[in-house]
């Protein structure tokens, strides 16, 4: 398997990206292509004691870089020789099986959609991060790729998230829920009400295991395996969970540092504390897969270090092996709005 990595994307490029990719190549037994400014990459390796490229690692030169402040809509014209666009073109042309970047989210989504392209029949690609929950993990789809959605988009997100949860999380019959302000089917805006009608129809037909609406508080409790949302609401939910996790971690740290007795208590339950921290550590979970594209593209966190990049590459390799994109491609017809409900998604 061959994973293409944008070495110039992210806050800690190129060193952390290159080192994480090399570690992944060794540990996961993968071939890795480092795309970026060749001289900078080779100098980075020399700075860390590597005079030659390790086995399974190669460099593809790209002189330009997509800046985090670049307008995503203009990147295709202004950054044609950037590491991001060169890497995505390599993926399209069969030069690799998946692509990983810690660069600009908007630019990556735009470029991946135009270069790698969506699976035929898929209206919008979606970002599907796995949120740690009380019962394991939940796929949140979408979390920011499409802020304004139609009911049809949400219907397709439900299918794509379900296939992803089956193959990537190993959930045999994923519980799919619609993010809303209440459990009743009468709650929410017109978007949620219309999407609910489409999802219920798909659920009644046995295409997805739709369990109804879910409130934000039910997500971290693991009340669903897939949470369907428009990108705006999903992003608010995701950032809220991240902020709450940081708040709780800080409060726990302050609590255990109060005095000698709390420090002893911390020592006694250290394994549990470490397990809690690990579950909330984005570096261990990898990145966010752009679901709905013809080949796996993973968006790593912008501040990724070598550990996070290694995890993102592992996730990309798992996405390739899982074959969830093949499931989406094979079931696109089921993801279309039924004729008797076409008025819903158009209204």
C-alpha positions in Angstrom: 0.0 0.0 0.0 1.2 3.5 -0.9 0.2 6.6 1.1 0.9 10.1 -0.3 1.7 12.7 2.3 1.6 16.5 2.0 4.8 17.3 3.9 4.4 21.1 3.7 0.9 21.4 5.2 0.3 22.2 8.8 1.9 24.3 11.6 4.8 21.9 12.2 5.8 21.3 8.6 8.0 19.9 7.2 9.9 18.3 10.1 7.0 16.8 12.1 5.2 15.6 9.0 8.2 14.0 7.4 9.3 12.2 10.7 5.7 11.0 11.4 5.4 9.6 7.9 8.7 7.8 8.1 7.7 6.3 11.5 4.4 5.2 9.9 6.2 3.6 7.0 8.3 1.6 9.3 5.7 0.6 11.9 2.8 -0.1 9.5 5.0 -1.5 6.7 3.7 1.0 4.1 5.3 2.8 1.2 5.1 6.5 1.8 5.6 9.4 -0.7 6.7 12.7 0.8 5.4 15.5 -1.4 7.0 18.9 -0.9 10.1 21.0 -1.4 12.7 18.3 -2.0 15.7 20.1 -0.6 13.8 21.0 2.6 12.7 17.5 3.1 16.2 16.0 2.6 17.7 18.6 4.9 15.1 17.7 7.6 16.1 14.1 7.4 19.8 15.0 7.6 19.1 17.1 10.7 17.7 14.0 12.3 20.6 11.7 11.4 19.2 10.2 8.1 21.6 10.6 5.2 19.5 8.6 2.8 15.8 7.9 2.5 14.6 5.0 4.6 13.2 1.9 2.8 9.7 2.4 1.5 10.0 6.2 1.5 10.4 8.5 -1.5 10.2 12.2 -2.3 8.1 13.9 -4.9 9.1 17.5 -5.4 6.6 20.3 -5.3 8.0 23.9 -5.0 4.9 25.7 -3.8 2.8 25.6 -0.6 -0.9 26.2 0.1 -1.0 28.8 2.8 -3.6 28.6 5.6 -4.8 32.1 4.6 -5.2 31.2 0.9 -8.7 31.5 -0.5 -9.8 27.9 -1.1 -11.7 28.9 -4.2 -8.6 30.3 -5.9 -6.1 27.6 -4.9 -6.6 25.6 -8.0 -5.4 28.5 -10.1 -2.8 30.0 -7.9 -1.1 27.0 -6.3 -1.0 24.4 -9.1 2.5 23.3 -8.1 1.8 23.1 -4.3 2.5 20.0 -2.3 -1.3 19.6 -1.7 -2.4 19.8 -5.4 0.6 17.7 -6.6 -0.2 15.1 -4.1 -3.9 15.0 -4.9 -3.1 14.7 -8.6 -0.8 11.8 -7.9 -3.6 10.1 -6.0 -6.0 10.6 -8.9 -3.4 9.3 -11.4 -2.9 6.1 -9.4 0.4 7.1 -7.8 -0.9 6.1 -4.4 -3.9 4.6 -2.5 -4.7 7.5 -0.1 -3.6 11.1 0.7 -2.9 12.8 4.0 -2.6 16.5 4.6 -2.5 18.8 7.7 -3.0 21.8 5.5 -5.9 24.2 5.0 -9.2 22.3 5.4 -11.1 24.5 2.9 -8.4 24.2 0.3 -8.1 20.4 0.8 -11.8 19.9 0.5 -12.1 22.1 -2.6 -9.0 20.6 -4.4 -9.9 17.0 -3.5 -13.4 17.5 -4.8 -12.2 18.9 -8.1 -9.2 16.6 -8.6 -9.9 13.3 -6.9 -13.7 13.9 -7.4 -16.8 12.6 -5.7 -18.2 9.1 -6.2 -20.7 9.4 -9.0 -24.1 10.1 -7.5 -22.8 11.6 -4.3 -24.0 15.2 -4.0 -21.4 16.4 -1.4 -18.3 14.9 0.2 -18.5 15.2 4.0 -16.1 15.3 6.9 -16.6 12.4 9.2 -14.5 12.6 12.4 -14.9 9.8 15.0 -15.9 11.4 18.4 -14.8 9.5 21.5 -17.9 8.5 23.5 -18.8 6.5 26.6 -19.4 3.4 24.5 -16.5 3.8 22.0 -16.8 6.2 19.1 -19.4 7.9 17.0 -19.1 9.2 13.4 -20.2 12.8 13.1 -21.1 13.6 9.5 -20.8 16.4 8.5 -18.6 18.6 10.8 -17.9 21.5 8.5 -17.5 20.6 4.8 -21.0 21.9 3.8 -22.5 24.5 6.1 -25.8 24.8 4.3 -27.4 21.5 3.4 -30.5 20.1 1.7 -32.5 17.2 3.1 -31.0 15.0 0.3 -27.4 15.8 1.5 -28.3 14.7 5.0 -29.9 11.5 3.6 -26.7 10.7 1.8 -24.6 11.6 4.8 -26.5 9.0 6.8 -25.7 6.2 4.3 -22.1 7.2 3.9 -21.6 7.5 7.7 -23.3 4.1 8.2 -20.9 2.4 5.7 -18.0 4.1 7.3 -19.0 3.0 10.8 -19.4 -0.6 9.6 -16.0 -0.9 7.9 -13.9 1.5 10.0 -15.4 1.0 13.5 -16.6 -2.6 13.1 -20.2 -1.8 14.0 -22.4 -4.4 12.4 -25.7 -2.4 12.3 -24.8 1.3 13.1 -27.5 3.3 14.8 -28.0 6.4 12.8 -29.5 9.6 14.4 -30.2 13.1 13.2 -28.8 15.9 15.3 -31.6 18.1 16.5 -32.8 20.1 19.5 -35.2 17.4 20.7 -36.1 13.8 20.3 -39.6 14.4 18.9 -40.0 14.3 15.1 -41.7 17.6 15.2 -38.6 19.4 16.5 -36.1 21.5 14.5 -36.1 23.7 11.5 -37.6 22.8 8.1 -34.3 21.2 7.2 -34.4 18.8 10.1 -38.1 18.0 9.7 -37.7 17.2 6.0 -34.5 15.3 6.5 -36.3 13.3 9.2 -38.9 12.2 6.7 -36.3 11.0 4.2 -34.3 9.2 6.9 -37.4 7.5 8.3 -38.3 6.3 4.8 -34.8 4.9 4.3 -35.0 3.3 7.8 -38.4 1.7 7.1 -37.0 0.2 3.9 -34.1 -1.3 5.8 -31.4 0.7 4.1 -30.1 2.3 7.3 -30.8 1.8 11.0 -32.4 5.1 11.6 -33.3 5.6 15.3 -34.6 9.2 15.2 -33.4 12.5 16.5 -30.5 12.9 19.0 -29.8 15.9 21.2 -26.2 17.1 21.5 -25.9 15.8 25.1 -26.6 12.3 23.9 -23.7 12.2 21.5 -20.8 11.8 24.0 -23.0 9.3 25.9 -22.9 7.0 22.8 -26.6 7.0 22.1 -25.9 6.6 18.3 -23.1 5.3 16.2 -23.6 7.8 13.4 -24.8 11.4 14.0 -26.0 13.2 10.9 -25.8 17.0 10.7 -25.4 19.9 8.4 -21.8 21.2 8.5 -22.5 24.3 10.6 -24.3 22.5 13.4 -21.9 19.6 13.3 -18.9 21.9 13.7 -20.5 23.7 16.6 -21.1 20.4 18.3 -17.5 19.2 17.6 -15.9 22.4 18.9 -18.2 22.3 22.0 -17.2 18.7 22.8 -13.5 19.6 22.3 -13.8 22.7 24.6 -15.6 20.6 27.3 -12.9 18.0 27.1 -10.2 20.6 27.6 -12.1 22.2 30.5 -12.6 18.8 32.2 -8.9 17.9 31.8 -7.8 21.2 33.2 -10.2 20.9 36.2 -8.9 17.4 36.9 -5.3 18.5 36.8 -6.0 21.4 39.1 -7.9 19.2 41.5 -5.2 16.5 41.8 -2.5 19.1 42.3 -4.2 20.8 45.3 -2.3 19.1 48.1 -0.3 16.0 49.1 -3.5 13.9 49.6 -4.9 14.7 46.1 -1.5 14.0 44.6 -1.5 10.6 46.3 -5.0 10.0 45.0 -3.9 10.8 41.5 -1.0 8.3 41.8 -3.5 5.6 42.9 -5.7 6.1 39.9 -3.1 7.1 37.3 -3.9 4.3 34.9 -7.5 5.5 34.7 -6.3 9.1 34.2 -4.0 8.1 31.4 -6.8 6.1 29.7 -9.1 9.1 29.9 -6.4 11.4 28.4 -5.6 9.0 25.7 -9.3 8.7 24.7 -9.4 12.5 24.2 -6.0 12.8 22.5 -6.5 13.7 18.8 -3.0 12.6 18.2 -4.0 9.0 18.8 -7.2 9.0 16.7 -5.6 10.3 13.5 -7.5 12.8 11.3 -10.8 13.3 9.6 -11.6 11.3 6.5 -13.3 13.1 3.6 -16.2 10.7 2.9 -17.7 10.4 -0.5 -14.6 10.8 -2.6 -13.4 8.2 -5.1 -10.3 7.5 -3.0 -9.5 8.1 0.8 -8.3 11.6 1.7 -7.5 12.3 5.3 -7.4 15.8 6.9 -4.9 15.7 9.8 -5.1 18.4 12.6 -3.3 21.6 11.6 -1.1 21.4 14.7 -0.2 17.7 14.2 3.1 16.5 15.5 4.9 13.4 14.4 2.6 11.1 16.5 -0.6 12.6 15.0 0.7 12.2 11.5 1.6 8.6 12.1 -1.9 8.0 13.4 -3.4 9.8 10.4 -1.4 7.7 8.0 -2.5 4.6 9.9 -6.1 5.7 9.5 -5.6 6.3 5.8 -4.3 2.8 5.4 -7.2 1.4 7.3 -9.6 3.4 5.1 -8.0 1.8 2.0 -8.2 -1.7 3.4 -11.7 -1.3 4.7 -13.2 -0.8 1.3 -15.9 1.6 2.6 -15.7 3.7 -0.6 -16.7 0.6 -2.6 -19.8 0.2 -0.4 -20.8 3.7 -1.1 -20.2 3.3 -4.8 -22.2 0.1 -4.9 -25.2 1.5 -3.1 -25.6 5.0 -4.5 -29.0 4.2 -6.0 -30.3 3.5 -2.5 -29.1 6.9 -1.4 -31.3 8.8 -3.8 -34.6 10.5 -2.7 -37.6 8.3 -3.4 -39.9 9.8 -6.1 -42.8 10.1 -3.7 -40.7 12.4 -1.5 -38.9 14.4 -4.1 -41.0 17.4 -3.2 -39.4 17.3 0.3 -35.8 17.8 -0.8 -36.8 20.4 -3.3 -38.9 22.5 -1.0 
